[in-house]
Amino acid sequence: MHPFFVIVGYIGSVTLCLSFIPQVVKAYKTKEVKSISTKFLVLQFLTTILWGIYGAGFVLNKDYHGLPIFIANCFIFICLVFLAVAVYRFG
């Protein structure tokens, strides 16, 4: 794979991870979670699990170009756990 695409994959993964941090921080600072849809959380959990499996398939096949997908989805899964806990505690 051309290095340009690998770099773009890593940049995209980092950007995706960073996009969830403000929501998690806001939920814990304000304790306001009514605007977070449980359907959104469920669909995001499902999405991260499926994309995580997809990325793991690359890694297990010794094709490390799927590593950004795997890492990003693991991080997002963790953020979603924090959001789900916030919804449960503050909702």
Long-range contacts (C-beta under 8 A, 24 or more apart in sequence): 1-65, 5-65, 6-65, 9-65, 9-68, 9-69, 10-68, 12-68, 12-72, 13-68, 13-69, 13-71, 13-72, 14-72, 16-72, 16-76, 17-72, 17-75, 17-76, 17-79, 20-75, 20-76, 20-79, 20-80, 20-83, 21-79, 23-79, 23-83, 24-79, 24-82, 24-83, 24-86, 27-82, 27-83, 27-86, 27-87, 27-90, 28-82, 28-86, 31-86, 31-90, 32-90, 33-83, 33-86, 33-87, 33-90, 33-91, 34-91, 36-83, 36-86, 36-87, 38-87, 41-80, 41-83, 41-84, 41-87, 44-76, 44-80, 45-77, 45-80, 45-84, 48-73, 48-74, 48-76, 48-77, 48-80, 49-73, 49-77, 52-77
